[in-house]
Amino acid sequence: QVQLVESGGGLVQAGGSLRLACTFSGRTFSNYGMGWFRQAPGKERDFVAAIPKTGSLTYYGDSTKGRFTISRDNAKNTMYLQMNSLMPEDTAVYYCAAASSYGGGSLRRGQTYSYWGQGTQVTVSS
């Protein structure tokens, strides 16, 4: 069974940076596409970023492109999200997710993912 554990969340001032990590266990990490999503109180879950098995491509949501960078280290079974120029509207619980089967742009959709972490809180103060 795949297990995902997020870390690195916290409180940061606007304009600051955080680096989230998602540690994968239970299966072969390099067989899974990975993604980050976030959900703020009272709002729907939003796509943040995704990276396929090989890391050859990356996908970003409109609100995070240019500020966030997704990466993965298949040797360490870990995915990362470097978040720069943080804004108060980035405040949310951030979730990592894993997908064993996907195609095209489906890594942008939450329904593609079979496994989810418990989430890590990111709070950006103004």
DRENDO-151584 format. One line per field, with one value per atom (N, C-alpha, C): residue in one letter; atom name; x, y, z. Coordinates in steps of 0.05 Angstrom, whole numbers. Layout:
N
r = c(a;...)
a = c(CA;...)
x = c(X;...)
y = c(Y;...)
z = c(Z;...)
# end
This chain:
126
r = c(q;q;q;v;v;v;q;q;q;l;l;l;v;v;v;e;e;e;s;s;s;g;g;g;g;g;g;g;g;g;l;l;l;v;v;v;q;q;q;a;a;a;g;g;g;g;g;g;s;s;s;l;l;l;r;r;r;l;l;l;a;a;a;c;c;c;t;t;t;f;f;f;s;s;s;g;g;g;r;r;r;t;t;t;f;f;f;s;s;s;n;n;n;y;y;y;g;g;g;m;m;m;g;g;g;w;w;w;f;f;f;r;r;r;q;q;q;a;a;a;p;p;p;g;g;g;k;k;k;e;e;e;r;r;r;d;d;d;f;f;f;v;v;v;a;a;a;a;a;a;i;i;i;p;p;p;k;k;k;t;t;t;g;g;g;s;s;s;l;l;l;t;t;t;y;y;y;y;y;y;g;g;g;d;d;d;s;s;s;t;t;t;k;k;k;g;g;g;r;r;r;f;f;f;t;t;t;i;i;i;s;s;s;r;r;r;d;d;d;n;n;n;a;a;a;k;k;k;n;n;n;t;t;t;m;m;m;y;y;y;l;l;l;q;q;q;m;m;m;n;n;n;s;s;s;l;l;l;m;m;m;p;p;p;e;e;e;d;d;d;t;t;t;a;a;a;v;v;v;y;y;y;y;y;y;c;c;c;a;a;a;a;a;a;a;a;a;s;s;s;s;s;s;y;y;y;g;g;g;g;g;g;g;g;g;s;s;s;l;l;l;r;r;r;r;r;r;g;g;g;q;q;q;t;t;t;y;y;y;s;s;s;y;y;y;w;w;w;g;g;g;q;q;q;g;g;g;t;t;t;q;q;q;v;v;v;t;t;t;v;v;v;s;s;s;s;s;s)
a = c(N;CA;C;N;CA;C;N;CA;C;N;CA;C;N;CA;C;N;CA;C;N;CA;C;N;CA;C;N;CA;C;N;CA;C;N;CA;C;N;CA;C;N;CA;C;N;CA;C;N;CA;C;N;CA;C;N;CA;C;N;CA;C;N;CA;C;N;CA;C;N;CA;C;N;CA;C;N;CA;C;N;CA;C;N;CA;C;N;CA;C;N;CA;C;N;CA;C;N;CA;C;N;CA;C;N;CA;C;N;CA;C;N;CA;C;N;CA;C;N;CA;C;N;CA;C;N;CA;C;N;CA;C;N;CA;C;N;CA;C;N;CA;C;N;CA;C;N;CA;C;N;CA;C;N;CA;C;N;CA;C;N;CA;C;N;CA;C;N;CA;C;N;CA;C;N;CA;C;N;CA;C;N;CA;C;N;CA;C;N;CA;C;N;CA;C;N;CA;C;N;CA;C;N;CA;C;N;CA;C;N;CA;C;N;CA;C;N;CA;C;N;CA;C;N;CA;C;N;CA;C;N;CA;C;N;CA;C;N;CA;C;N;CA;C;N;CA;C;N;CA;C;N;CA;C;N;CA;C;N;CA;C;N;CA;C;N;CA;C;N;CA;C;N;CA;C;N;CA;C;N;CA;C;N;CA;C;N;CA;C;N;CA;C;N;CA;C;N;CA;C;N;CA;C;N;CA;C;N;CA;C;N;CA;C;N;CA;C;N;CA;C;N;CA;C;N;CA;C;N;CA;C;N;CA;C;N;CA;C;N;CA;C;N;CA;C;N;CA;C;N;CA;C;N;CA;C;N;CA;C;N;CA;C;N;CA;C;N;CA;C;N;CA;C;N;CA;C;N;CA;C;N;CA;C;N;CA;C;N;CA;C;N;CA;C;N;CA;C;N;CA;C;N;CA;C;N;CA;C;N;CA;C;N;CA;C;N;CA;C;N;CA;C;N;CA;C;N;CA;C;N;CA;C;N;CA;C;N;CA;C)
x = c(17;0;18;11;26;20;41;37;52;39;51;50;73;75;87;71;80;95;114;128;136;144;155;136;111;92;98;85;89;78;86;78;100;94;114;101;118;108;105;88;84;111;117;142;163;158;176;175;190;191;188;179;177;183;193;198;183;164;149;162;160;169;147;147;128;144;144;158;140;148;133;144;126;134;113;121;103;103;112;114;138;142;164;157;170;164;165;185;189;167;149;126;102;104;81;85;64;63;54;64;59;48;33;21;18;16;9;-18;-35;-60;-62;-80;-84;-114;-121;-149;-150;-161;-165;-193;-196;-222;-245;-266;-289;-286;-264;-259;-254;-257;-252;-222;-216;-188;-177;-154;-141;-116;-112;-88;-65;-42;-19;3;11;33;34;45;48;73;82;106;103;108;105;128;127;146;175;182;210;218;199;206;213;208;215;198;174;156;146;136;123;98;78;53;47;35;29;2;-11;-36;-30;-51;-47;-37;-46;-39;-11;2;28;50;43;64;83;108;128;137;122;130;137;124;128;144;160;175;172;162;159;183;192;214;211;227;226;254;260;285;278;279;270;289;313;331;324;310;303;273;259;230;215;223;213;207;185;177;178;184;187;170;163;150;164;180;193;173;166;147;160;161;173;152;159;141;113;112;86;68;43;22;2;-13;-33;-53;-59;-78;-67;-42;-30;-36;-47;-54;-73;-66;-83;-69;-84;-71;-62;-37;-25;-23;-32;-33;-16;-1;12;-5;-2;-18;-1;-8;6;-13;-5;-21;-5;-15;-1;-7;-30;-39;-49;-39;-48;-40;-51;-44;-50;-36;-41;-38;-58;-58;-73;-77;-94;-82;-56;-44;-54;-67;-79;-105;-116;-142;-139;-153;-152;-161;-180;-192;-171;-150;-129;-114;-113;-95;-109;-95;-105;-98;-76;-65;-60;-67;-64;-51;-36;-25;-45;-37;-54;-54;-35;-34;-16;-6;10;0;-2;-13;8;1;17;1;12;-1;17;7;23;10;25;14;21;3;7;23)
y = c(-24;0;25;44;68;86;97;117;143;165;191;208;221;238;265;286;313;325;343;358;384;402;428;452;447;469;486;509;526;554;573;600;617;633;649;676;697;723;725;742;746;754;742;746;726;710;690;664;644;618;595;573;548;526;503;480;456;446;423;398;376;350;330;310;288;262;247;222;199;183;161;134;116;89;69;43;22;10;25;15;28;24;36;64;83;112;119;109;118;107;91;82;100;122;138;167;178;207;219;243;256;284;292;319;332;358;374;388;387;401;417;436;451;457;461;468;488;511;531;528;538;534;546;529;538;539;529;529;501;498;472;467;442;434;444;455;467;451;449;437;457;448;465;458;433;425;395;385;356;350;325;317;287;279;250;234;208;189;196;205;210;239;256;283;300;289;303;327;327;350;359;383;392;408;408;422;439;463;481;493;499;514;543;557;584;603;598;616;611;589;582;582;583;582;607;602;623;628;618;622;596;574;548;530;512;493;465;447;419;403;384;367;340;321;295;283;267;252;223;208;181;163;172;156;159;181;186;182;174;169;194;217;242;262;276;297;323;345;371;392;413;436;461;474;499;522;536;557;584;601;628;649;673;696;690;678;669;693;688;709;698;715;706;687;690;673;645;641;614;598;610;597;574;550;526;502;480;454;443;435;425;394;381;352;342;321;307;283;274;252;236;211;193;179;176;164;143;118;97;97;108;108;135;146;172;176;197;203;232;242;270;289;306;326;317;291;282;286;290;295;321;338;362;357;333;327;310;317;302;273;269;242;222;232;215;200;211;201;181;160;139;142;156;158;187;193;220;220;241;245;258;263;275;306;317;346;360;383;400;428;442;469;490;507;530;555;572;597;620;639;662;687;701;725;749;769;793;814)
z = c(0;0;0;-17;-19;6;17;38;30;35;29;54;60;83;74;79;72;96;90;111;100;118;110;111;119;121;145;147;170;164;181;179;167;147;134;127;126;118;87;78;50;37;14;1;8;28;37;21;30;15;35;24;39;19;29;12;25;11;20;9;24;15;19;1;3;1;23;23;16;-3;-14;-4;4;12;4;3;-1;-29;-49;-76;-89;-115;-129;-138;-126;-130;-159;-173;-201;-220;-210;-226;-224;-209;-203;-212;-224;-228;-202;-197;-171;-174;-155;-156;-129;-129;-106;-111;-91;-91;-65;-64;-39;-36;-11;-4;18;13;33;46;70;84;67;64;49;19;9;-20;-30;-57;-69;-70;-74;-77;-104;-103;-127;-135;-161;-171;-168;-158;-154;-175;-175;-193;-196;-217;-221;-237;-233;-247;-253;-278;-285;-274;-281;-269;-273;-296;-302;-295;-289;-283;-308;-331;-356;-362;-351;-355;-327;-326;-302;-311;-293;-298;-274;-279;-258;-261;-238;-239;-246;-255;-264;-242;-218;-196;-184;-192;-181;-201;-226;-247;-244;-245;-242;-214;-194;-166;-153;-161;-149;-168;-157;-173;-161;-178;-169;-179;-163;-171;-157;-165;-152;-153;-132;-130;-128;-149;-149;-132;-128;-111;-82;-75;-47;-42;-63;-60;-50;-59;-49;-71;-68;-86;-69;-83;-70;-83;-68;-79;-67;-83;-74;-80;-59;-61;-55;-74;-71;-74;-66;-68;-58;-35;-24;-18;-22;-18;2;16;34;21;-4;-17;-22;-17;-18;7;27;52;47;55;50;63;63;69;42;41;17;19;-2;-4;-27;-22;-44;-51;-76;-87;-107;-110;-128;-147;-172;-192;-207;-208;-223;-252;-260;-287;-295;-317;-325;-354;-366;-394;-400;-419;-428;-404;-401;-380;-355;-352;-330;-303;-302;-276;-264;-279;-268;-253;-256;-244;-219;-198;-174;-177;-195;-198;-209;-220;-231;-209;-186;-164;-147;-140;-123;-94;-89;-62;-54;-29;-19;8;13;40;58;83;103;101;88;84;104;96;113;110;132;132;124;106;98;104;120;127;120;104;95;107;123;136;120;121;106;121)
# end
